[in-house]
């Protein structure tokens, strides 16, 4: 499962039993607010409220990119506070 850790402004990952907690992204995520997991393409998407953009990376934590950064006044949050399980 994946979730946003507001205290440290990071995206974390763990097994369904809660073990194996790992930090997926922390240094480059300023204000994550919304999280979507694409299990088919193995991508993780989130909105960033400080930069008004939508970002993407592989589920393994690599290839962080800005996907959309234009014409977004405020990206929509999704699943705020609820872990994404699949």
C-alpha positions in Angstrom: 0.0 0.0 0.0 1.0 3.6 -0.6 0.2 6.7 1.4 1.2 10.3 2.0 3.0 11.0 5.3 2.1 14.7 6.0 4.5 15.0 8.9 7.6 14.5 6.7 6.0 15.4 3.4 6.8 12.0 1.9 5.2 9.2 0.0 5.6 5.8 1.8 5.0 2.2 0.9 4.5 -0.9 3.0 3.2 -4.5 2.8 -0.5 -5.0 3.5 0.3 -6.3 7.0 2.1 -3.0 7.8 5.6 -4.4 7.7 8.4 -3.3 5.4 7.7 0.4 5.5 9.8 2.3 3.0 10.0 5.9 2.0 9.3 6.2 -1.8 9.8 9.9 -2.3 10.8 12.6 0.2 13.5 15.0 -1.1 11.6 16.1 -4.2 8.0 16.2 -2.9 7.1 19.5 -1.3 3.3 19.2 -0.8 1.8 16.0 -2.0 -2.0 16.1 -2.0 -3.6 13.1 -3.7 -2.3 9.8 -4.7 -3.2 7.3 -7.5 -1.6 4.0 -8.2 -1.6 2.6 -11.8 -0.9 -1.1 -11.2 -1.0 -1.9 -14.9 1.7 0.5 -15.9 3.5 0.4 -12.5 3.2 4.2 -12.0 2.4 6.4 -9.0 0.7 9.8 -9.6 0.1 12.6 -7.2 -0.8 16.3 -7.2 1.6 18.8 -5.7 -0.2 21.8 -4.1 2.9 24.0 -3.8 3.7 23.8 -7.5 0.2 23.2 -8.9 1.3 20.2 -10.9 0.7 16.5 -11.2 3.8 14.3 -10.9 4.6 10.7 -11.8 7.2 8.1 -11.0 7.6 4.4 -11.3 6.4 2.3 -8.3 10.1 1.4 -7.6 10.8 5.0 -6.8 12.7 6.0 -10.0 12.0 8.4 -12.9 10.3 11.2 -11.0 8.8 13.6 -13.5 6.3 16.5 -13.7 3.5 15.2 -15.9 1.2 18.3 -16.0 2.2 21.8 -15.0 0.2 24.1 -17.2 -3.4 25.4 -16.9 -3.8 23.9 -13.4 -5.0 26.5 -10.8 -5.2 23.8 -8.1 -4.8 20.1 -8.8 -7.6 17.9 -7.5 -6.8 15.8 -4.4 -7.8 12.1 -4.5 -8.0 9.6 -1.6 -6.6 12.1 0.9 -5.6 10.3 4.1 -6.6 6.8 2.8 -3.9 4.3 1.8 -4.0 3.0 -1.8 -4.1 -0.8 -1.7 -4.1 -3.1 -4.7 
